[in-house]
């Protein structure tokens, strides 16, 4: 069997712990770049003289960039040698992070953050790469480990950004992140093997096959819709919580706001557990329970407008549910087309991050009009839609 066939198929003995951890770090560090701004929205808004609603559009800009890259760049993981692709995107990410750190105005900062979103999609090339390198017996657990790194990056970004901004200002956050990307580009170049492509089609045809996969795989379509719901809830929470914690009754500074990211890190353990359960065939039960828990979490979060204990509990519960859903969805979609895992990832993640983009835009409208309770009602409604999608008849 050829090396390409081994990577796409079932004959590989395993990825190895060191490479799994490396890819988890790459995912976490890359995806953190699009979340550094979230706990800093109020601070950045004050620096440039814009309101909270306008500052919240930085989240929208990063996720629009991310979604564009998911559609146009991630499929290249099936077409190009993947170590070189990952290394190049990490280097490009370092450049645009440096531009964000030096941006003289809000418009230029938003443009730079959109490009950060584009290049940070390297995280979604690393996830199917890990799934391809893994053996069949360990794929769910490997994906769970890499995704736990991604979650730690998302939520740890808030804590890191808060402390760095408190110590040296928000610009230092993006400057330090640029240095991390340079370091990771070097480590990936040294630590990963050459990983050949699994596809020889032209680039336009490659993009066309993404739509073919969506058309031909009803379970992929279902998981795409559920991915959008989960990311929508996640984004509603983490886009709006900065506004809640920065204002009455809390009045927290960037460092304390950033610490709330630690409350969500319990989801990293859930990612590992969900991966193991997927390997054992329990993913349907996991999805059913997680969707119900996701909806219930918004009740706790609603109480969090006046109770920090309820707020922390709601954050933990929502992130546990979202990570269980994410791992269960990915363990299913990667089994649908082993030779096209990057393209399957594109279909799923474009839907997921479009859900996040719509949710962040929704927060920009709802929070100024209805406050924290309004966004909790919005999040609960989105979760209920997910339950409806899950119980639709299967064709």
Buried (B, 14 or more C-beta within 10 A) or exposed (E): EEEBBBBBBEEBEBBEEEBBBBBBBBBBBBBBBBBBBBBBBBBBBEBBEBEBBBBBBBBBBBBBBBBBBBBBBBBBBBBBEBBBBBBBBBBBBBBBBBBBBEBEEBEEBBBBBBBBBBBBBBBBBBBBBBBBBBEBEBBBBBBBBBBBBBBBBBBBBBBBBBBBBBEEBBBBBBBBBBEBBBEBBEBBBEBBEEBBBBBEBEEEEBBEBBEBBBEEBEBBBBBBBBBBBBBBBBBBBBBBBBBBBBBEEBEBBBBBBBBBBBBBBBBBBBBBBBBBBBBEEEBEEBBBEBBBBBBBBBBBBBBBBEEEEBBBBBBBBBBBBBBBBBBBBBBBBBBBBBBBBBBBBBBBBBBBBBBBBBBBBBBBBBBBEEBBEBBBBBBBBBBBBBBEBBEEEEE
